[in-house]
Amino acid sequence: MTTQLLIFDMDGTLIDTMEDYADKAAALIFEHYGKPRDEARRRYFDTSGLPFEQQLEQIFPKEPCNTEVAQLFESWKDGYLMNVTLSSETEQLLRGWRNARFRVAISSNNLEPYVRRLASCWPVDAALGYRVKDGLGKGEPHFQKLEKRFGITREQMLFIGDSPNDARIAAQCHVPFLALLTAEFAEADFTRYSPGVKCIARLSDLNAFLQDSKQPE
């Protein structure tokens, strides 16, 4: 089916925040768990795409300080994101896709208040984040909400993300996926979860992908 809804991960895909997140996470992990910063940074990226407390649970299962450290990270992030803006190039791309009659949505495991605050002035049709109170987050809960909101099937969606976790989620939920390659992950990191995954080197390459994937009228 023809793609109608473009769903973007936010951090690392639409905004360039992941390096700063990794630096802060590494500093906290070094301070509270004693792990070397280089190792902590790598583990952060290995588990990226999840809420930070869930990342800590994967790295340090059942450690008593996980909740406290996650709260410190989120408190820092609240102020940090006040100074983050969408680049003019990315804003133009989003507007262009909407002008081409695609619906545009964000699906992020960043906390919902941050996602909504950031996206409030962006050219998007929906912005979904992680909701602590009921665990609504990236994956099945988000895709179900988007199905209902726009009245489309999953075959008409395209999820674009920069982490292997995004590829895993898309495969589990039967949503077409496109990987945005970064310095942290190569194509092989995505094919573990999505054999034959298509990759782009920059967000603007999505235009060529959409053109190539159009079905004949």
C-alpha positions as CSV (number, residue, x, y, z in Angstrom):
1,M,0.0,0.0,0.0
2,T,1.1,3.6,-0.5
3,T,2.6,5.3,2.5
4,Q,0.4,7.9,4.0
5,L,1.8,8.4,7.5
6,L,5.5,9.2,8.2
7,I,6.4,8.5,11.9
8,F,9.6,9.8,13.2
9,D,11.6,9.0,16.3
10,M,12.6,12.3,17.8
11,D,16.0,12.2,19.6
12,G,18.8,11.5,17.1
13,T,16.4,11.5,14.2
14,L,14.8,14.9,14.2
15,I,17.0,16.7,16.7
16,D,20.7,16.2,17.4
17,T,20.6,15.4,21.1
18,M,21.9,11.9,21.6
19,E,25.6,12.8,22.1
20,D,24.7,15.2,24.9
21,Y,22.4,12.6,26.4
22,A,25.1,10.0,26.3
23,D,27.6,12.3,27.9
24,K,25.3,13.1,30.8
25,A,24.2,9.5,31.2
26,A,27.9,8.4,31.3
27,A,28.7,11.0,34.0
28,L,25.8,9.8,36.2
29,I,26.7,6.1,35.7
30,F,30.3,6.8,36.6
31,E,29.2,8.8,39.7
32,H,26.6,6.3,41.0
33,Y,27.7,2.9,39.7
34,G,31.5,3.4,39.3
35,K,31.6,2.3,35.6
36,P,34.2,3.9,33.3
37,R,32.7,6.7,31.2
38,D,33.6,5.1,27.9
39,E,31.9,1.8,28.9
40,A,28.9,3.7,30.3
41,R,28.5,5.7,27.1
42,R,28.5,2.6,25.0
43,R,25.9,0.9,27.2
44,Y,23.7,4.0,26.9
45,F,23.8,3.8,23.1
46,D,23.3,0.0,23.2
47,T,20.0,0.5,25.1
48,S,18.9,3.8,23.4
49,G,15.3,4.2,22.3
50,L,14.0,3.2,25.8
51,P,13.0,5.5,28.7
52,F,16.2,6.1,30.7
53,E,15.0,4.2,33.8
54,Q,14.3,1.2,31.6
55,Q,17.8,1.6,30.1
56,L,19.3,1.5,33.6
57,E,17.2,-1.6,34.5
58,Q,18.8,-3.3,31.5
59,I,22.3,-2.2,32.4
60,F,22.0,-2.6,36.2
61,P,19.1,-4.9,36.9
62,K,17.3,-4.2,40.2
63,E,19.9,-1.7,41.4
64,P,18.2,0.3,44.2
65,C,19.5,3.6,42.9
66,N,18.1,3.2,39.4
67,T,15.0,5.3,40.0
68,E,17.0,8.1,41.7
69,V,19.5,8.3,38.9
70,A,16.8,8.3,36.2
71,Q,15.1,11.2,38.1
72,L,18.4,13.1,38.1
73,F,18.8,12.5,34.3
74,E,15.3,13.6,33.6
75,S,15.6,16.7,35.8
76,W,18.7,17.7,33.8
77,K,17.0,17.0,30.5
78,D,14.1,19.2,31.3
79,G,16.4,22.3,31.4
80,Y,18.6,21.1,28.5
81,L,15.7,20.7,26.1
82,M,14.6,24.3,26.8
83,N,17.5,25.3,24.5
84,V,16.9,22.7,21.8
85,T,15.3,23.8,18.5
86,L,14.4,22.0,15.3
87,S,16.9,22.9,12.5
88,S,15.6,25.0,9.7
89,E,16.5,22.2,7.2
90,T,14.5,19.6,9.2
91,E,11.6,22.0,9.5
92,Q,11.6,22.5,5.8
93,L,11.6,18.8,5.2
94,L,8.7,18.2,7.5
95,R,6.7,21.0,5.8
96,G,7.5,19.6,2.4
97,W,6.2,16.1,3.3
98,R,3.0,17.6,4.7
99,N,2.6,19.7,1.6
100,A,3.0,16.5,-0.4
101,R,0.0,15.2,1.6
102,F,1.8,12.9,3.9
103,R,0.7,12.9,7.6
104,V,3.6,13.4,9.9
105,A,3.9,12.1,13.5
106,I,6.5,11.7,16.2
107,S,6.8,8.5,18.3
108,S,9.4,8.9,21.0
109,N,10.2,7.4,24.4
110,N,11.3,10.8,25.6
111,L,8.8,11.9,28.3
112,E,5.5,13.0,26.9
113,P,5.7,16.6,28.4
114,Y,9.0,17.2,26.7
115,V,7.8,15.8,23.4
116,R,4.7,17.9,23.4
117,R,6.5,21.0,24.4
118,L,9.1,20.7,21.7
119,A,6.7,19.7,19.0
120,S,4.1,22.3,19.8
121,C,5.5,24.6,17.1
122,W,6.7,22.0,14.7
123,P,4.9,21.1,11.4
124,V,3.6,17.7,12.6
125,D,0.1,16.2,12.9
126,A,0.7,14.2,16.1
127,A,3.4,14.0,18.8
128,L,3.5,11.0,21.1
129,G,5.9,10.5,24.0
130,Y,6.4,8.2,27.0
131,R,3.7,8.5,29.6
132,V,4.9,7.4,33.1
133,K,1.5,7.1,34.6
134,D,0.3,4.2,32.4
135,G,3.5,3.2,30.5
136,L,2.2,4.3,27.1
137,G,5.2,4.5,24.8
138,K,6.9,3.8,21.5
139,G,5.7,0.6,20.0
140,E,2.3,-1.1,20.0
141,P,0.5,1.6,22.2
142,H,1.7,4.4,19.9
143,F,0.9,2.6,16.7
144,Q,-2.6,1.8,17.9
145,K,-3.2,5.4,18.8
146,L,-2.0,6.5,15.3
147,E,-4.2,3.9,13.6
148,K,-7.3,5.2,15.3
149,R,-6.4,8.9,14.9
150,F,-5.7,8.8,11.2
151,G,-7.9,5.8,10.2
152,I,-5.1,4.0,8.3
153,T,-3.5,0.6,8.4
154,R,0.1,-0.2,9.5
155,E,1.0,-1.0,5.9
156,Q,0.4,2.7,5.2
157,M,2.8,3.8,7.9
158,L,6.6,4.3,7.6
159,F,8.6,4.5,10.9
160,I,11.9,6.3,10.6
161,G,14.4,5.9,13.5
162,D,18.1,5.9,14.3
163,S,18.4,3.1,16.8
164,P,18.3,-0.7,16.5
165,N,15.6,-0.6,19.2
166,D,13.4,1.3,16.7
167,A,14.0,-1.5,14.2
168,R,13.0,-4.1,16.8
169,I,9.8,-2.3,17.7
170,A,8.8,-1.8,14.1
171,A,9.4,-5.5,13.3
172,Q,7.4,-6.7,16.4
173,C,4.5,-4.4,15.5
174,H,4.6,-5.1,11.7
175,V,5.2,-1.5,10.7
176,P,7.5,-0.7,7.7
177,F,10.8,0.7,8.9
178,L,13.6,2.9,7.5
179,A,16.9,3.2,9.4
180,L,18.7,6.6,9.6
181,L,22.3,5.7,9.9
182,T,24.5,7.6,12.4
183,A,28.0,7.4,13.7
184,E,26.8,5.1,16.5
185,F,25.1,2.3,14.4
186,A,25.9,0.6,11.1
187,E,23.5,-1.2,8.8
188,A,24.4,-4.6,10.5
189,D,23.1,-3.3,13.8
190,F,19.6,-2.9,12.3
191,T,19.5,-6.1,10.3
192,R,19.7,-8.1,13.5
193,Y,16.1,-7.1,14.0
194,S,14.9,-6.3,10.5
195,P,16.7,-8.4,7.8
196,G,16.8,-6.5,4.5
197,V,16.2,-3.2,6.3
198,K,16.5,-0.1,4.1
199,C,18.8,2.6,5.3
200,I,19.4,6.3,4.6
201,A,22.4,8.4,5.4
202,R,20.5,11.7,6.1
203,L,16.9,12.7,6.6
204,S,16.6,14.3,3.2
205,D,17.3,10.9,1.5
206,L,13.8,10.0,2.5
207,N,12.5,11.9,-0.5
208,A,14.3,9.5,-2.9
209,F,13.2,6.5,-0.9
210,L,9.5,7.6,-1.1
211,Q,9.8,8.2,-4.8
212,D,11.5,4.8,-5.4
213,S,8.9,3.0,-3.3
214,K,5.8,4.5,-5.1
215,Q,3.7,1.9,-6.7
216,P,2.5,2.5,-10.3
217,E,-0.8,4.2,-10.6
